[in-house]
Amino acid sequence: MTSQHSVRFLPQDRVIRCAEHCSVLEAARLAGVNLPHSCRSGHCGSCRALLRQGEVLIPAGQQPGLSAQEKAEGYVLLCQARPHSDITVEISAVASRAPVEIKNLPCRVTGLSRLAPDVMQVMLRLPAVEPLEFRAGQYVDVLLEEGRRRSFSIASRCGQTQELELHVRRVAGGLFGERLFRTLAAGSLLRIEGPRGRFTYDEAAAGPPVLFIAGGTGFAPIKSMLMQALAQGGARALHLYWGARTVQDVYQEGWVHEQMQQYPRLTFNAVLSQGGDVAPPYRTGWVHEAVLADFKDLSGLPVYAAGPPQMIEAIRGSFGARGANAAQLHFDVFDYAVDPAPREA
């Protein structure tokens, strides 16, 4: 028989039950408790909580989203923590902005466009009577059979509540991606749940330059953020760095250049890890190293980064030496999951 323990959340004083094999975050979702989270792989740190009482197990010690000091102070990541006894955790304060409503909605596939050999643009039309309010950077879950789900960041501009744009990378063995590239057609019906995630753009129209760093299809939430930042007006400089393998993987470069023509305060660098002898304006190497080459001092500059775990860890480990602190670093980690893991970015 599977052991279950109680989990008490402070300051809400809400109590749920959680099996030992289940993460606290997943148990909270099943119980209808909406906790702050984003990547669900232990990298972004959004689900950070202070363990006030009890013991938890962390599979293979996977909490890269916590600093050594945070671990010493008793913080855990709820996407990784499994209760080993009855526990009490204190959730970090959530931003003062009112939470958006999470909805479970049917939607229709209105368009499928191949952006790159392994990336598909999926356009979803929502019911006219059920708009979906979301913030730039958030994601939705596509609900699949047997209670499974896959998460995809919204590439649309917030405020466009009737149609959603998703960028789906095909991953060998991916439960939804394989179906999308093989059999799904325009007109198909899906069901989504969201919006979710705390990776959101909350900057004012004025202030220091903002750095946006995308890795692969991590461009999807960054695109949504860019549209919001550009629409705000003002003279705040916006710097986009997009790391990809080859030129064809910078799959919406044309869209970026259109924005640059309209908004001179936007600059763009495409950094190719397998670029070979490509000519400027493309750069070669790792995207975080390109940022460090251009910015000797990152003090006070907001950084929004979405991409694979290796990119996020490189940013986390190197930007601090240039003056960046944890409060100005915002991450969304894209893990390309195969069944039965819950995250396919």
C-alpha positions as CSV (number, residue, x, y, z in Angstrom):
1,M,0.0,0.0,0.0
2,T,1.3,3.4,-1.0
3,S,2.2,5.7,2.0
4,Q,0.5,9.1,2.1
5,H,1.4,12.1,4.1
6,S,-0.2,15.4,4.8
7,V,1.2,18.6,3.2
8,R,0.4,21.9,4.9
9,F,0.9,25.1,2.9
10,L,1.6,28.4,4.6
11,P,0.5,31.1,4.8
12,Q,-2.7,29.8,3.3
13,D,-3.0,27.0,5.9
14,R,-4.3,24.6,3.2
15,V,-3.7,20.9,3.8
16,I,-3.7,18.2,1.1
17,R,-2.6,14.5,1.0
18,C,0.4,13.4,-1.0
19,A,1.7,9.9,-1.8
20,E,5.4,9.3,-1.2
21,H,6.0,8.6,-4.9
22,C,4.3,11.9,-6.0
23,S,5.8,15.4,-6.0
24,V,4.2,18.0,-3.8
25,L,3.6,20.1,-6.9
26,E,1.7,17.3,-8.7
27,A,-0.3,16.4,-5.6
28,A,-1.3,20.1,-5.3
29,R,-2.4,20.2,-8.9
30,L,-4.6,17.1,-8.5
31,A,-6.1,18.7,-5.4
32,G,-6.9,21.9,-7.2
33,V,-4.2,24.0,-5.5
34,N,-2.5,26.4,-7.9
35,L,1.1,26.8,-6.8
36,P,3.7,29.0,-8.4
37,H,5.7,26.9,-10.9
38,S,7.1,26.9,-14.4
39,C,9.5,24.3,-15.7
40,R,8.7,21.3,-13.4
41,S,12.2,19.9,-13.9
42,G,14.0,21.6,-11.0
43,H,15.8,24.2,-12.9
44,C,13.8,27.5,-12.9
45,G,13.2,27.8,-9.1
46,S,9.7,29.1,-9.5
47,C,8.2,26.5,-7.1
48,R,10.7,27.3,-4.3
49,A,9.3,26.8,-0.8
50,L,10.7,26.8,2.7
51,L,10.4,23.4,4.4
52,R,9.2,24.4,7.9
53,Q,8.6,20.9,9.3
54,G,9.1,17.3,8.3
55,E,11.2,15.5,5.7
56,V,11.2,15.2,2.0
57,L,13.0,13.1,-0.5
58,I,14.6,14.6,-3.6
59,P,15.2,12.1,-6.5
60,A,18.9,12.0,-7.3
61,G,19.3,15.3,-5.5
62,Q,17.9,17.2,-8.6
63,Q,17.4,20.8,-7.4
64,P,19.7,22.8,-9.7
65,G,17.3,25.8,-9.4
66,L,18.4,26.3,-5.8
67,S,21.6,28.0,-4.7
68,A,23.8,26.3,-2.1
69,Q,22.7,29.0,0.4
70,E,19.0,28.4,-0.3
71,K,19.5,24.6,0.3
72,A,21.3,25.3,3.5
73,E,18.5,27.6,4.6
74,G,16.0,24.7,4.1
75,Y,14.4,25.6,0.7
76,V,13.1,22.9,-1.5
77,L,11.6,22.8,-5.0
78,L,8.1,21.4,-4.8
79,C,8.3,19.9,-8.3
80,Q,11.0,17.6,-7.0
81,A,10.2,17.1,-3.3
82,R,8.4,13.9,-2.3
83,P,7.1,13.8,1.3
84,H,8.8,11.3,3.6
85,S,6.7,12.4,6.5
86,D,3.9,14.9,7.2
87,I,5.4,18.2,6.1
88,T,4.7,22.0,6.3
89,V,6.0,24.3,3.6
90,E,5.9,28.0,3.3
91,I,5.3,29.3,-0.2
92,S,7.1,32.4,-1.4
93,A,5.1,35.5,-1.8
94,V,3.5,35.7,-5.2
95,A,3.6,39.0,-7.2
96,S,0.9,41.4,-6.2
97,R,-0.8,41.2,-9.6
98,A,-4.1,39.4,-9.5
99,P,-3.8,35.8,-10.6
100,V,-5.3,34.9,-14.0
101,E,-8.1,32.3,-14.1
102,I,-7.0,28.8,-15.1
103,K,-9.6,27.3,-17.5
104,N,-10.2,23.9,-19.1
105,L,-11.3,24.7,-22.7
106,P,-11.9,22.9,-26.0
107,C,-10.1,24.4,-29.0
108,R,-9.8,23.8,-32.7
109,V,-6.6,23.5,-34.7
110,T,-7.0,26.3,-37.4
111,G,-3.5,26.2,-38.8
112,L,-0.3,24.0,-39.0
113,S,2.8,25.5,-40.5
114,R,6.3,23.9,-40.6
115,L,8.6,26.6,-39.2
116,A,11.7,24.3,-39.3
117,P,12.2,20.6,-40.2
118,D,11.4,19.7,-36.6
119,V,9.3,22.7,-35.4
120,M,5.6,23.2,-36.1
121,Q,3.5,26.3,-35.6
122,V,0.1,25.4,-34.2
123,M,-2.7,27.9,-34.2
124,L,-5.6,27.1,-31.9
125,R,-9.0,28.8,-32.0
126,L,-10.8,29.1,-28.6
127,P,-14.6,29.2,-28.1
128,A,-16.0,32.7,-28.8
129,V,-17.8,32.7,-25.4
130,E,-14.7,31.6,-23.4
131,P,-11.7,33.8,-24.0
132,L,-8.4,32.9,-22.3
133,E,-6.6,35.7,-20.5
134,F,-2.9,35.1,-20.1
135,R,0.3,36.9,-19.4
136,A,3.3,37.1,-21.8
137,G,5.5,34.1,-21.0
138,Q,2.9,31.7,-19.7
139,Y,2.0,28.3,-21.1
140,V,-0.9,25.9,-21.6
141,D,-1.3,22.2,-21.1
142,V,-2.6,20.2,-24.0
143,L,-4.7,17.4,-22.4
144,L,-4.2,13.9,-23.8
145,E,-5.6,10.5,-23.3
146,E,-5.3,8.7,-19.9
147,G,-4.9,11.9,-18.0
148,R,-1.6,12.8,-19.7
149,R,-0.7,16.3,-20.7
150,R,2.0,18.2,-22.5
151,S,3.0,21.9,-21.8
152,F,3.6,24.5,-24.5
153,S,4.5,28.1,-24.1
154,I,2.1,30.7,-25.7
155,A,3.8,32.6,-28.6
156,S,0.8,35.0,-29.0
157,R,0.6,38.5,-27.8
158,C,-1.3,38.8,-24.5
159,G,-4.7,40.3,-25.2
160,Q,-5.3,38.1,-28.2
161,T,-7.6,35.9,-26.2
162,Q,-9.4,33.9,-29.0
163,E,-6.4,32.4,-30.9
164,L,-3.2,30.9,-29.5
165,E,0.1,30.3,-31.3
166,L,2.3,27.4,-30.1
167,H,5.7,26.3,-31.3
168,V,6.0,22.5,-31.0
169,R,9.4,20.7,-31.5
170,R,9.2,17.1,-32.8
171,V,11.0,14.9,-30.3
172,A,11.5,11.2,-30.9
173,G,9.0,9.3,-28.8
174,G,7.2,12.5,-27.8
175,L,3.6,11.7,-27.1
176,F,2.0,14.8,-28.7
177,G,4.8,15.9,-31.1
178,E,4.8,12.6,-33.0
179,R,1.0,12.7,-33.4
180,L,1.2,16.4,-34.5
181,F,3.7,15.7,-37.2
182,R,2.1,12.5,-38.4
183,T,-1.7,12.6,-38.2
184,L,-3.0,15.8,-36.7
185,A,-4.7,18.1,-39.2
186,A,-6.4,21.5,-39.4
187,G,-9.9,21.2,-38.0
188,S,-8.9,18.7,-35.3
189,L,-10.3,19.3,-31.8
190,L,-8.1,19.5,-28.7
191,R,-8.6,20.4,-25.1
192,I,-6.2,22.7,-23.2
193,E,-5.8,23.9,-19.6
194,G,-4.2,27.1,-18.6
195,P,-2.7,29.5,-18.5
196,R,0.1,28.4,-16.1
197,G,3.6,29.5,-15.1
198,R,5.3,32.4,-13.4
199,F,7.7,33.2,-16.2
200,T,6.0,36.5,-17.1
201,Y,7.1,39.8,-18.4
202,D,6.5,42.5,-15.7
203,E,8.8,45.4,-16.7
204,A,7.7,49.0,-17.0
205,A,8.0,50.9,-20.3
206,A,10.9,52.9,-18.9
207,G,14.1,51.6,-17.3
208,P,17.4,49.9,-18.1
209,P,17.8,47.7,-21.2
210,V,16.1,44.3,-21.1
211,L,17.9,41.1,-22.2
212,F,15.8,38.3,-23.8
213,I,17.6,35.0,-24.4
214,A,16.0,32.2,-26.3
215,G,17.3,28.7,-26.9
216,G,15.6,26.8,-29.7
217,T,11.8,26.8,-29.3
218,G,12.3,28.8,-26.1
219,F,11.7,31.6,-28.6
220,A,7.9,31.1,-28.2
221,P,7.5,32.7,-24.7
222,I,10.1,35.3,-25.6
223,K,8.2,36.3,-28.7
224,S,5.1,36.9,-26.6
225,M,7.2,39.0,-24.2
226,L,8.7,41.0,-27.0
227,M,5.3,41.9,-28.4
228,Q,4.2,43.2,-25.0
229,A,7.4,45.1,-24.4
230,L,7.3,46.7,-27.9
231,A,3.6,47.6,-27.6
232,Q,4.3,49.4,-24.3
233,G,6.1,52.2,-26.2
234,G,8.8,54.3,-24.6
235,A,12.5,54.2,-25.4
236,R,13.6,51.2,-23.3
237,A,16.2,49.2,-25.2
238,L,15.4,45.6,-25.9
239,H,18.1,43.1,-26.8
240,L,17.2,39.7,-28.2
241,Y,19.7,36.8,-28.3
242,W,18.5,33.6,-30.0
243,G,20.7,30.5,-29.7
244,A,20.1,27.7,-32.2
245,R,21.9,24.9,-33.9
246,T,21.8,26.1,-37.5
247,V,20.4,29.0,-39.5
248,Q,17.2,27.1,-40.3
249,D,16.6,26.7,-36.6
250,V,16.2,30.5,-36.2
251,Y,12.8,29.8,-37.6
252,Q,11.1,33.2,-37.3
253,E,14.0,35.4,-38.1
254,G,12.0,37.3,-40.6
255,W,9.4,38.2,-38.0
256,V,12.2,39.6,-35.8
257,H,13.6,41.7,-38.5
258,E,10.2,43.2,-39.3
259,Q,10.0,44.2,-35.6
260,M,13.4,45.8,-35.8
261,Q,12.4,47.9,-38.8
262,Q,9.4,49.2,-36.9
263,Y,11.1,49.5,-33.5
264,P,14.8,50.7,-33.7
265,R,15.2,50.1,-30.0
266,L,15.1,46.3,-30.6
267,T,18.5,44.6,-31.4
268,F,19.0,41.0,-32.4
269,N,21.8,38.5,-32.4
270,A,21.4,34.9,-33.7
271,V,24.1,32.6,-32.2
272,L,24.6,29.2,-33.9
273,S,26.2,26.3,-32.0
274,Q,26.7,24.3,-35.2
275,G,27.0,27.2,-37.6
276,G,30.3,26.3,-39.2
277,D,31.6,29.1,-41.4
278,V,28.5,31.2,-41.5
279,A,28.9,34.9,-42.3
280,P,27.7,37.9,-40.2
281,P,25.2,38.8,-39.0
282,Y,25.2,35.3,-37.5
283,R,27.5,34.5,-34.7
284,T,28.8,31.1,-33.6
285,G,29.3,29.6,-30.2
286,W,27.0,29.5,-27.2
287,V,24.3,32.1,-26.8
288,H,25.2,33.0,-23.1
289,E,28.8,33.6,-24.1
290,A,27.6,36.1,-26.8
291,V,25.7,38.0,-24.2
292,L,28.8,38.1,-21.9
293,A,30.9,39.3,-24.8
294,D,28.6,42.3,-25.3
295,F,27.8,43.2,-21.7
296,K,30.7,43.5,-19.3
297,D,28.4,44.6,-16.5
298,L,24.9,43.1,-16.0
299,S,24.1,45.0,-12.9
300,G,20.4,46.0,-12.8
301,L,19.6,44.6,-16.3
302,P,16.5,42.3,-16.3
303,V,17.2,39.0,-18.0
304,Y,14.4,36.8,-19.4
305,A,15.8,33.4,-20.6
306,A,13.9,30.4,-22.0
307,G,15.5,27.3,-23.4
308,P,17.1,23.9,-22.5
309,P,18.5,23.2,-19.0
310,Q,22.1,23.4,-20.1
311,M,21.6,27.0,-21.3
312,I,19.8,28.0,-18.2
313,E,22.5,26.5,-16.0
314,A,25.2,28.3,-18.0
315,I,23.4,31.6,-17.5
316,R,22.8,31.0,-13.8
317,G,26.4,30.1,-13.3
318,S,28.1,32.9,-15.3
319,F,25.9,36.0,-15.1
320,G,26.4,36.5,-11.4
321,A,30.1,37.2,-11.9
322,R,29.0,40.1,-14.1
323,G,26.8,41.7,-11.5
324,A,23.5,39.9,-12.1
325,N,21.5,38.9,-9.0
326,A,18.8,36.3,-8.6
327,A,16.0,38.9,-8.5
328,Q,16.7,40.1,-12.1
329,L,17.1,36.6,-13.6
330,H,13.9,35.0,-14.9
331,F,14.0,31.5,-16.3
332,D,11.8,29.0,-18.1
333,V,13.4,25.7,-18.7
334,F,12.4,23.6,-21.7
335,D,12.8,19.8,-21.2
336,Y,11.9,17.8,-24.3
337,A,10.0,14.9,-22.7
338,V,9.1,11.5,-24.0
339,D,6.3,9.5,-22.5
340,P,5.5,9.3,-19.7
341,A,7.3,12.4,-18.4
342,P,5.0,15.5,-18.1
343,R,6.9,18.2,-19.9
344,E,7.4,18.5,-23.7
345,A,8.4,22.0,-24.6
